[in-house]
């Protein structure tokens, strides 16, 4: 295996820059007591690892670091588990190399 093939996506995410829009998250998780299968899958499939389980078994999101790939939008927005909007202009991910 070449050295380039051993590099993970997570290792490259630090190259991106983020302008956080404090108090105006572009993704919101619907309040829930038991997470749906869609929400649970986001904990594993989000490439930026923005979703995690809290101590009470609920799925939470930290949008700082979101790469706005739309994976969560495809998986959980149709079921109403999340509300997804684009960040305001000038905020969100700033790709360093394109």
N, C-alpha and C positions, 0 to 999 in steps of 0.2 A: 504494500500500500504506500502510495506516495505521501509526502508530507502535506501536500495540498489537500488530498482526499481526507486526511485526518482532522481537518479544521471543521468545527461545528458552526452552525448558524449563530448559536449563542455567543461564540467567540468573536464574531464579526459585528454583533449588534452595537458594541461600544463605539464603532465608527460613526454611527448616526448621532445627530444632536436633536434635542427636543426643546421646544418652547412651550412650557406648561401654562395653560390658561387657568390659573388658580380659581377654584370655585365653580368652574364650568366644564365638568367632565363631558366628553363627547359620547361616552358609552355609560349607560346606567343599567344596573341589574335590578330586575323587578323584585320587590320584597317577597321573600318566601320563607317557609319554615322547613320544608324539605326540598332540596334542589331536584329539578327535573333531570332526566338523562342527558338532555341537551346541555344544560349548565354544567353537569359533571364532566362531560366530554371536553368542555373548554379548558378545564384545568390541565388537560394533557395535550390538547392540540394547538393552543395559542403559541406561536413561535417566539413571542416576546415574554411568555410566562406572566402575563398580566393578571390571570385569574388564579385564585387559590381558595382553599377551604379555610374557614376561620375555626375557632375553638368550639363553636356551637353547631358546626356541620353545615354552615351556609356558604355559598360561593360568593366571594367578593372580588371586585376588580380594582386595580390600581392602573389608571390610564397613563401615568408617566411611563414613557418607554414604549408605548403602543406604536407599532409600525404601520397601522392603518391598512392592513392587508385584506380585511373583510372576512376572514375565516369565521369569526364569531357572528358576524352579520348573517352569513349563509346558514350557520347551524342553529342559532338561537333566536334571531329576530322574528322569523315566521311564527314561532310558537308564542311570542310575546314575552319571552324570558328576559330579553334585553331591549333597550331602546338605543339605537345607534344613529348618530348624526356625524357629519363631517365636522372637524374642529373649525372654529372661526378662522377667517383668513389671517395668515401669518403665524398661526399657532399649530402645534402638533409636531410631527416628525419632520426633520430637516435632513434629507439624505446628503451625506458629505460628498459622495462620488457619483452623483447623478440621481 
